């Protein structure tokens, strides 16, 4: 493949001339900037993308190239060094590999996640759109988000099974405490492993790498949703894998900052409640002025949980509200949660029957529950 090696040598030879021409001596630091430099960078990226099949090399080169314009000589010299490292590379292997894998080109991302992590996943899907993946169920499958979910009338399990049989799909695992508490999620993980699907692993901010178990390879590169460097590598990997058009790096930085801000807010809220949830199961009248409340407490962590207070706001179908505050030691002591405990607790509370609130007309989905953990 003399021609390809000659192209590589031509790019290496051209680089210093372009860098010298586009050199800018700034007030605080020197850098390389200009249309000729942008053209050289893009031609280098195209050469590597089209002729090198090693994904790690391509991702590293793309990451450096995307940051090179407007940066100093170190980044430029790094690109030159990577091109020089291909001196003994057998480009024929790349061409053979591309022909063999053309029919298996990744065209869709299957997001395997716990439904309780939907807010995190919503931000992740928005980020994928920013990277360049179309807002279409043909490009992304995510069971928790309308438009990306299971088509109306389709069998859930048959649809998921057929999706994971598709050779043109990549699985994106969003791992968390919630994920490992979900039987459907673990089934998806096993199915992806059996079918040898290409996958990437993303961890929610409050989930640790040491907690990764199951079919996921712990030695395979994973990153946390709030890791800026990991996101850059993830973006380059997605662009490379799905063969997307590269967006301007400055635009990407803005998209990334917006995403990180949203994920940080979700992580702070999750950390304050330690990923514990309280859900309303049932409400009914009890005697003349009693209210029987059944609450489901879910602790997905390995830590025991003690509540400082619990505030419950009930709403009936007329919009009338009733607030119940639990802050006495006795009822709170009965609501202590052990490691990974999931239980329903039923308590009777007194309420003002002279109010317009109608117990038998409660709208469960409008219930708000606020609490603090000791």
N, C-alpha and C positions, 0 to 999 in steps of 0.2 A: 504493500500500500504506500508506494513512494509518494504519490500525489498528495495524500492526506498528510504525510509527514512534512512534505514541502509546504503545505498550507500552514501547518503548525509553526514551522520555522519562519515563514513569512510574517506571521502575526507577532512572533517573538522579536524579529528584526525591526518591524515597524513600530513596536511599542515605545522604545526610548525616544524616537523622533517625535512621535505624537505627544509624549509626556513633556518633552522640552518645549514644544510649540505651545502647549496648553498650560504651561507652568504659570502660576500666579503667586506673587510675593505679597502676602497679606499683612495686615498690621500686627496680628497676633500669631499667625502661623502661615506657612507656605502650603499650597495645595494645587491640585491639577483639576482644571475645569474648562469645558468648551465642547462645541459640537463634534469636533474631530475625535476628542477623547471618548465621548458618548458612543460615536460610531465604532471605534475600535473595541470598546468594551462589549457592545452588542454582538459584533462579529465573532469575538472570542467566545461569548456565551453560546452563540449558535453553533460554532464549531464543536464545542464540548458536548452540547446537548444532542447533536446529530451523530457524533462519531465515537463517543465514550459510553459504554453501557454500565459502568460501575456507579450505582446510585449515590453512594457516599461521596465519591469524588465530585460528581455533578452537583450535589447539594452544597458541598463546601465551596466549590467554585462559584456557584450562583450567589451564595450568601456574601462572599467577598466582593463579587462583581457589582452586586446591587448597592453596595456601600462605597464603591470606589470613586464615583464622580463627586468632586468637591472635597475629597479627602487627600491625605498626603501621599508621599512616595512609598511608605511602608505597604499600603494596600496594593499599589501598582506593582511593586516588587514581588509581592505575594502571588499575584496573578501570573507574572512572568515565570516565577518558580514552579507553579503548578503546571504550566504549559511545558516547561523544560522537563518536568518529571515524567512526561509521556514519551520520552526519547525511545524507549524500547517497547512501547505499547503495541500490541498486535490489533490494529484496527479491524482486521477481518473478523475477529471474534465478535466485535460489536455489531457489524453488519449482519452476521449470521444470526445473532441473538435477536436483533430488531425484527428480522423477517419471521423468525419462529414465534415471537411474542406479539406480533401485530394483531392477531385475532383475539388475544387476551388483554388488550388495552383496557385499563381501568377507566370506567365511565361513570361510576356511581359510588357514593359513600353511604354505607349502612351504619347508622349511629346506634350502638347498643348502649342503653342507659336505663337507670331506674326512673320511673315516672315521678318520684318525689324530687328528683334533681332537674325537673323540667326548666326551672328558671336559669340554671347554669347552661343547660343545653340550648335554650333559646338564644343566649348570647353567643354560644359557639357556632350555631347555624348562621347567625347574622355575620359572624366573622368569616365563615366559609364563603358567604355571598360576597363579602368585601374582597376576599382573595381572588374571586373570579368564577366561582361555581354558580351556575344558573339557579334562580329561584324556581325550581321545578322538581316534581316528584320523580322525574327521570334522572335527576342528578343527585338527589339526596333522599334517603329514606329515614324518617324519624317518627316513630309511632305516636309521640306525644304532641306533635305540632300539626295543626290543620294545614292541609295542602301537601304535606310531606308524609302523611300517615297512610294507613291501609285503606284502599279504595272501598267505597260503599258497597256492601253486599258480598264482599270477599271474606272467606274463612281466614281468621287470624293466623292460625297455625299453618295452614296450607300456603298462605301468602308468604309468611316468614321463611318457611322451608324452601320455597321456590326461589326467593330472593338470595338465600345463602348458597343455593346451587349454582347461581350465576357466576361464571368465570370473570366477568367484567366488573365485579364489585369489590370494594375494599371496606373492611370493618374498622370503625372508630369506636374503641371501648372508652366509655367515660366512667372510670372507676371511683367508687366511694363506699362509705359504710352502707349506704342504702342499696348500692349495687349488689353487695355480697349478702344482703338480707332478702334479695328478690330471686325466687326460683326461676321465673322466666328469663331473667338476665343471665343466670348461671347456665341455663339451657342454651341460650344464644352463644355464650362463650364456648361451650362444648361443641356445638354445631359448627362454629367457625373453625375450631381446632381440627375437627374431623375432616372438614372439607379443605383444610390447609389454606385458608383464606389469608391474603395479605392484610395486615392490620397495623394500626397505630394505637398506642395507649395514652390516654389523657387522664390525669388525676385531678379531682376537685381539690381546692386549696387546703382544706383541713384533713385530707387523707394522705397518709404517709406511704412512701415507697416500700417500707418493710412489711406493710399490710397486704401487698400483692400476693395472691395465692391462686391456685387453680391452673387452668390451661395456659394462662398468660406466661410467656417467657420473661422472668425477672431480669435477665441479662440484656434483653432487647431494649433499645432506647425508649424511655418514656419521659414525659414532662408534666409539670403542673400547669393548670389553666392560667395561673397568674405569674408564670415565669416569662419575662420579656424575651430573653435569649432563646428559650425553648420555642416560643411562638415564632420567632424569625426562622428557625430551622424547620418548624412545622409548615410554615407558609411556603418555603422553598421546596420542601418535599411534596406538598400537595400540587404546586405548580408543575413540578417535574413529573409526578406520577400521572396526573390527569392532562398533561400537556396543555396547560392554560397559558393565555397571554399574560405577560408580566405587567402589573400595574406600576405606576411611578412610585419609587421608594418613599418619597415624602408623603404621598397620599396614604400609603400603607402605614406609615408611622402615626398619622392622625387616626386612622381606623383602629390601630392597635391600642392607642392610648384611651380611646373611647371604650373599647372592649375591656381593658384592664380596670378602668374606673368602675364599670358596672359589676364586674366579677369581684372586685375588692369589696364593694358594698354588700354583695350577697354573702361573701365569705365572713365578713364581720358579723352580720346578722346570724349566720349559722354558728359561728364560734360562741356568740353570746348565749345561745340556747343549747350549745353542744350537740346540735343535730337531734335534739329530742323533740317530739311532737305530741300534741294533745288534740284529739279529734272528738267531736260530739257524736255519740252513737244513738242516743234516744233520750227523749224528754216526755214526762207525763205528769198529770196532776196526782197529788197524794194528799188526801184529806181536804180540809177546808182551805188551808193556806199553805199547803206543802207542794214542793216541786221536786220530783225524782229525776235526777240527772245521771245518765250513764256516760262516762268519758273513757275513751281508749287512750292509754299512755303507751308510747313507743320509744324505747331507748335502744338505738342501734349501736351505741358505743359499748366499750368494755368497762366503762366507769360507772359506779353507783351514782344516782342522781337524787338530790334533795332540793325541793322547791322553796323559794323565799316567799312567793305569793303566786296566785293564779287569778286572773280576771276574765270573766266570761260575759260576753254581750250577746244576748239572744234577740232576735227580731222576728215579729210575726208577719203575716201576709199583708197587714195594714200599715206596716212600717213602725209599729209601736215597739219600743225596746225595753229590755229588762237586763239589768246588770247584776251579776253575782260576783262577789269578791271573797276569795278564800285566803286568809292570812293568819288564822289562828293555828297554833302549834298542833293541836289534836288532829284536825282533818289533814293537815299537810304531812304529818308523820305517817298517816295511813297511805299517803301517796308516794312514799319513797320507792324508787325504782332500782332494781339490781341490774347487773351487767346484761345487756341485750334482752331486757325484759319487755314483753308486749302483753299488756293486760287491760281489762275493763274494770273500772271502779264505779260503783253506784252509790250516790249520796243523796240525802233528802235535805232540801233547803227551804226556809220560809220565805215567802214573798208577799208583797202588799196586794191583796186581792181587790182593793178599791181602784187599782190602776186599770187602764184600758187594755193592758196586755192580755192576749188570748193564748194560753198554753197549747191548746190543740191546733193552733194555726201557725206554729213555728216554721220558719223557712230555714232548714238546716244549713244550706249553702251560704246563708248570710251571717252565720254565727262567727264571731270573732273571739279568739282566745289568746290572751297575752299572759306571759309568765316570766319569772326570773329564777335563775338557779343559784343556789348558795355556792 
